[in-house]
Amino acid sequence: MSKVKVLVLTGFGLNCDNETAYSFDKAGAKSERVHINSLINGDVNLSDFQILVFGGGFSWGDDHGAGVIQAVRLKTHIGEAIISFIEKGNLVIGICNGFQCIVNLGLLPGLDNDYKTRSVALTFNDIGNFRNDWVNLKVNPNSNSVFTKGIDQIELPVRHGEGKFYCDDSTLNRLIQNNQVVLQYATSDGASAEGKFPHNPNGSLNDIAGICDPTGRIFGLMPHPEAYNHLTNHPNWTLKREMIKRGEKQSQFLGIKLFENAVNFFKE
Amino acid sequence: MTHRIEITLKNNLFDAEGQGICKKAKNYFGITLDKVRVISVVTIDKNLSIEQLKTIQNHVFTNPVTQISSFEPIDIPFDWIIWIGYRPGVRDNPGSTAMEAISDILGVKFAKDESVYTSKRYCIEGKSLQFSDLSKIATELLANDIINQWKIYSKNDWNKNIGIGYIIPKVRLNHTPTVTLIPIEEESSLEKISKDRNLYLNPNDIPTIRNYFLRKEVMEGRNSVGLSDPTDIELEYISQARSDHCNHNTFRALFRYRESKDSEIEIVDNLFRTYIESPTLEIKAKKSWIVSVLWDNGGVGKFDDNNYYVITGETHNSPSNIEAYGGSITGIVGVYRDPMGTGKGSKLVMGGYGFCVGHRDYKGELKPKLHPRRLLDGLIEGVRDGGNKSGIPTCFGQVIFHPGYMGKCLVFVTAVGIMPSKVAGEPSELKKTSPEEVVVMCGGRIGKDGIHGATASSDIFSENTPAGHVQIGDPYTQKKMHDFILEARDKGLIEFITDNGAGGLSSSVGETARFSNGCEIWLEKVPLKYEGLDQWEIWVSESQERMTISVKKENIETFLKLSQKHEVESTIIGKYVNSGKLHITYNGKTCAYVDMDFLKSGFPQWEFDAVWQTPEERGLYEPVISEPKNYELLLLDILSSPNISSKEWITRQYDHEVQGGSVIKPLSGVYRDVYSDAAVIRPVLESNKGLVFAQSLIPIYSLIDAYHMTAATIDEAVRRIISVGGSFEHIAGVDNFCWPSISFDPKENPDGKFKAAQLVRSCRALADICLSYEIPLLSGKDSMYVDGHIPGKYGETHKISALPTIQFSAIGVTSDIEKCQSMESKFPEDLIYILGVTRNELGASEYYMNLGYTGINVPKVFPDSFKKLYKALETAINNEWVASSHGIYRGGLLVHLAFVSMAGNLGIDVDLNLVPCDSDYRDDTILFSESCGRFIITIAPEFKDKFEKLFNGLPYSFIGSVTKNPDFIVSGKDGKTIISLPVSELRSAWKKPFGDLI
């Protein structure tokens, strides 16, 4: 069977494309970094791929709301192609700036099969600043999300200034009811962060760190799974190594596990 | 027709920016603001239909979930309103991206005189606020008069229908570009013009310049192209090239050095050649991993067979001192262009920073332009936006507080890149320009930015004159250019690449044309931000985000097409030739015609008298202090002193993990909150090799002797590298000197000869230590004139000179990142060892400084004995016998034991009788001496024998154990417990000064 093909967007200030492509390759896919303009001008065809990745970075400098201008550019030029890509049963993941972008495109939350309307937002962190730290994430076992299958908890880094998840109450209730809330910030022992900084690093409503659409095939999250592509990425890896040396068991998922799930989705 | 749209968060959403302003107003000035709501204002200077406006309002400028917007002023409750916008000509990054988005969604183009401007309106609520409060907040918190304009409205001033009106900070110069001839009949006339035009020609250079233009063959040549007297553009070119900044005249000067005032004169001819170049070349001959040094924008070392790393360091002090944010963002974004312009171009993989400022809570009578607190905030934010938005991890940094930096702050920025060893089959580190290749300017456009540095005075501002000398880096534009350049490089389209930094095109074209031996530049082709620049201004402008690239004729079409794909502006501005001339025309008319070799010939060397006064001659001595009785309080106080305490709030604002290769992060430990010795990254994701990087900065030792300051600084950087698992065999350095003026003047600089002697001594230490440790200096930078004249209480000014400062950056390669080690203690019962000898070296220590003394026993470096220890530690870490490894740096043994313990959140129990010392010392000497060459190591008990055998014959000792109980216990020489504190108490003391900052 030929490898699952992954398109990772690049250009215009996006900056996690190399490690994202690397992580997908490590997960068994064949990834290609594609400049946004190459997709728009038709040099590269979206229909040749199975997974579309909106990665991290500062597209257009994030000057008018994170991910906004990227969404405008894509919607204006290839909005329909993206919709038909989704309709074919393919996967989409938006990470950090990519999450912000697909929320602005309206691909998420995808309520009532509407993939065009903005109904949730990622806005400025309550702390009023950019923050880079690791967080612990609790995974909703009942969510449809293809990406998080078999994971109960995962530690990942966050690196953003605009990651506070926000929407109105009725939307939030529907997301919860539909099990579209996939990832929530938690304390180190796995309890809910309950909005408390620094466990919830940005003041997200309901500790939300990632959501999916009702089908589970479109997934967006603020933390960076591609930045946990090697055991040495973990902030306490030297301690974990020491524990293993002295006979203590350590189990952990690398962020790549999310990508492996995505690749395996096409093999089932 | 002008349109204005106002956007703000919905009323029920928390306004974090507004809240931040309330907090700062309270903390900085004690002004209580009840509430601040921020409105973003986008002013569009272009005719658009109502329908078009609706489209951009709904799709670009308003998030329906979180925001509301209006073409009328948004009505929000307020007692006062402050509006802040840019001055004309200041880089408005959000304005440019708004134009991109509008063009895109509407399918329209912006004409030359059409634009978008962004500004902010702050709606402020507060009881009994006075105009003076608002004025303070506007001028000292929100705006900087150099780049911003502002307005303050009371309730009565505000017209809710008109709002702020339509403010268009457009540059209108109404000026026809003119080349001016400079008469040279007399040397004095040239001197006068140099002064009038801020050319800063050195008076000693003037005869050389004048004689050149009077030479017969030169005059004939000039006549043949229609020129006679030198033009302003030619003199600007010469002035730029001869500036200390570009030509390093100070470091290339002749020094008459005396060891004391009656000693014989020793001549040091050229510090650079003697103490930097020649040691580095000597080391290069021994080390095959040194690829390229001393000529390019950065130095190049070997990472592995297929990849080279590139490193360079810069400072950006003067601009940052005036406009902290703009200065530091321009500094970091600027230094990132150096590796991009090294060899055929490298990909940026890591950045570092160092800030030296006055005390954050300074309450004295001096009134610097920016209070250190505000200055530091701006510096932090500039590096944050510059680094984060470039997608380059900021992996290491330091902050030093000292009153000497009140005159001028220091901003060090370091950049590391990586490039393939071969590009299109050719060695990537080599490049040259050849005749008939085209000169391409790539990236941003040219305005009056940065012309003549930060020297222009602010009184030239009017409503439509550009705020010329201020630059604001634009990481977005540069990131696009970076991606483009790498793709062009890999396609083999680049023959030569260099950045446009100081001196702009004048430097970049001037230097690249030396390879082909000449160029023809067509200045009218250069893309401008606005019309009306004189030819010389285009030539020397320091507008940012530009590279100069040489491209073969046959490749230019492909190159430009690729550039278009990345939406990066690239323009052919001339060609390289082999005429021996720098030939510039404007619309076909020659405006400069200078021999390429002119700059290399016959300019007089600078000269300095340097007279050292020994610390004894200066009256320094060891203070008379009896032994402290309360060591617990002493430890807690030192942990909460500004230079020791946690600055986690800065580190966390910096993305240090982007690119996915983070191995040792800036913060370590179970709570990820204690500083690591060094950073390690995996720059090539497929490889388990790592780059190890650290910086050190200990200027305070200059109070005693700049020689030992420099030696200790280098030794610290080396230990940082070794401590995390770097290899002693492969360490490269970058020296960044920041020195006060060394020109003696009886009135203006009475201690100039002493400062010159400090510089000579510092350079000697650099050479001595680097030769002994075999560290090549891959790159370096000298920044002189770190002095400022600061107004005092009575209308007088005070000259404040910085401490002679060197930041030393060290980089190395580790063959297996999985063997790297961090600094936190890891397991109870582990054994704690001290490596290295503690000496009576409390001079200028944190301990003495806290008690108000300097002392004289400055820490010294003994490289020959130290390096044996370092190599042994490297082996121990490689053999995986070590459970934690940490150097002992500023603050001494006690402070660093506290760090190890806090990071592991485990206790320690140690006995000072066991610490290896060269004599019998008091407890305070052992605890606070800052002797170099030392480490704290913990190991699992099972490795005791192997570890001790390895260190047999070297100075080391077991001093105690890690304990499960998180108590920090130290017994003194008399066997009694002198410290017993919970680790949590250490942590809260350490976080006391800045722990609440985010």
Boltz contact constraints between the chains, C-beta under 6 A:
constraints:
  - contact:
      token1: [A, 13]
      token2: [B, 476]
      max_distance: 6.0
  - contact:
      token1: [A, 13]
      token2: [B, 479]
      max_distance: 6.0
  - contact:
      token1: [A, 15]
      token2: [B, 391]
      max_distance: 6.0
  - contact:
      token1: [A, 15]
      token2: [B, 658]
      max_distance: 6.0
  - contact:
      token1: [A, 19]
      token2: [B, 659]
      max_distance: 6.0
  - contact:
      token1: [A, 19]
      token2: [B, 660]
      max_distance: 6.0
  - contact:
      token1: [A, 22]
      token2: [B, 685]
      max_distance: 6.0
  - contact:
      token1: [A, 37]
      token2: [B, 565]
      max_distance: 6.0
  - contact:
      token1: [A, 57]
      token2: [B, 391]
      max_distance: 6.0
  - contact:
      token1: [A, 58]
      token2: [B, 389]
      max_distance: 6.0
  - contact:
      token1: [A, 60]
      token2: [B, 97]
      max_distance: 6.0
  - contact:
      token1: [A, 61]
      token2: [B, 93]
      max_distance: 6.0
  - contact:
      token1: [A, 61]
      token2: [B, 97]
      max_distance: 6.0
  - contact:
      token1: [A, 61]
      token2: [B, 476]
      max_distance: 6.0
  - contact:
      token1: [A, 63]
      token2: [B, 94]
      max_distance: 6.0
  - contact:
      token1: [A, 63]
      token2: [B, 97]
      max_distance: 6.0
  - contact:
      token1: [A, 65]
      token2: [B, 63]
      max_distance: 6.0
  - contact:
      token1: [A, 69]
      token2: [B, 101]
      max_distance: 6.0
  - contact:
      token1: [A, 72]
      token2: [B, 59]
      max_distance: 6.0
  - contact:
      token1: [A, 72]
      token2: [B, 60]
      max_distance: 6.0
  - contact:
      token1: [A, 72]
      token2: [B, 101]
      max_distance: 6.0
  - contact:
      token1: [A, 72]
      token2: [B, 105]
      max_distance: 6.0
  - contact:
      token1: [A, 73]
      token2: [B, 104]
      max_distance: 6.0
  - contact:
      token1: [A, 76]
      token2: [B, 104]
      max_distance: 6.0
  - contact:
      token1: [A, 76]
      token2: [B, 105]
      max_distance: 6.0
  - contact:
      token1: [A, 118]
      token2: [B, 64]
      max_distance: 6.0
  - contact:
      token1: [A, 118]
      token2: [B, 65]
      max_distance: 6.0
  - contact:
      token1: [A, 121]
      token2: [B, 63]
      max_distance: 6.0
  - contact:
      token1: [A, 121]
      token2: [B, 65]
      max_distance: 6.0
  - contact:
      token1: [A, 121]
      token2: [B, 66]
      max_distance: 6.0
  - contact:
      token1: [A, 123]
      token2: [B, 66]
      max_distance: 6.0
  - contact:
      token1: [A, 124]
      token2: [B, 16]
      max_distance: 6.0
  - contact:
      token1: [A, 126]
      token2: [B, 14]
      max_distance: 6.0
  - contact:
      token1: [A, 126]
      token2: [B, 16]
      max_distance: 6.0
  - contact:
      token1: [A, 127]
      token2: [B, 998]
      max_distance: 6.0
  - contact:
      token1: [A, 128]
      token2: [B, 16]
      max_distance: 6.0
  - contact:
      token1: [A, 128]
      token2: [B, 17]
      max_distance: 6.0
  - contact:
      token1: [A, 128]
      token2: [B, 20]
      max_distance: 6.0
  - contact:
      token1: [A, 129]
      token2: [B, 653]
      max_distance: 6.0
  - contact:
      token1: [A, 129]
      token2: [B, 998]
      max_distance: 6.0
  - contact:
      token1: [A, 130]
      token2: [B, 653]
      max_distance: 6.0
  - contact:
      token1: [A, 131]
      token2: [B, 652]
      max_distance: 6.0
  - contact:
      token1: [A, 132]
      token2: [B, 652]
      max_distance: 6.0
  - contact:
      token1: [A, 132]
      token2: [B, 655]
      max_distance: 6.0
  - contact:
      token1: [A, 132]
      token2: [B, 656]
      max_distance: 6.0
  - contact:
      token1: [A, 133]
      token2: [B, 652]
      max_distance: 6.0
  - contact:
      token1: [A, 157]
      token2: [B, 657]
      max_distance: 6.0
  - contact:
      token1: [A, 159]
      token2: [B, 655]
      max_distance: 6.0
  - contact:
      token1: [A, 166]
      token2: [B, 66]
      max_distance: 6.0
  - contact:
      token1: [A, 226]
      token2: [B, 660]
      max_distance: 6.0
  - contact:
      token1: [A, 227]
      token2: [B, 657]
      max_distance: 6.0
  - contact:
      token1: [A, 227]
      token2: [B, 660]
      max_distance: 6.0
  - contact:
      token1: [A, 229]
      token2: [B, 660]
      max_distance: 6.0
  - contact:
      token1: [A, 232]
      token2: [B, 663]
      max_distance: 6.0
  - contact:
      token1: [A, 232]
      token2: [B, 817]
      max_distance: 6.0
  - contact:
      token1: [A, 233]
      token2: [B, 662]
      max_distance: 6.0
  - contact:
      token1: [A, 235]
      token2: [B, 665]
      max_distance: 6.0
  - contact:
      token1: [A, 235]
      token2: [B, 672]
      max_distance: 6.0
  - contact:
      token1: [A, 238]
      token2: [B, 822]
      max_distance: 6.0
  - contact:
      token1: [A, 239]
      token2: [B, 826]
      max_distance: 6.0
  - contact:
      token1: [A, 242]
      token2: [B, 826]
      max_distance: 6.0
  - contact:
      token1: [A, 242]
      token2: [B, 883]
      max_distance: 6.0
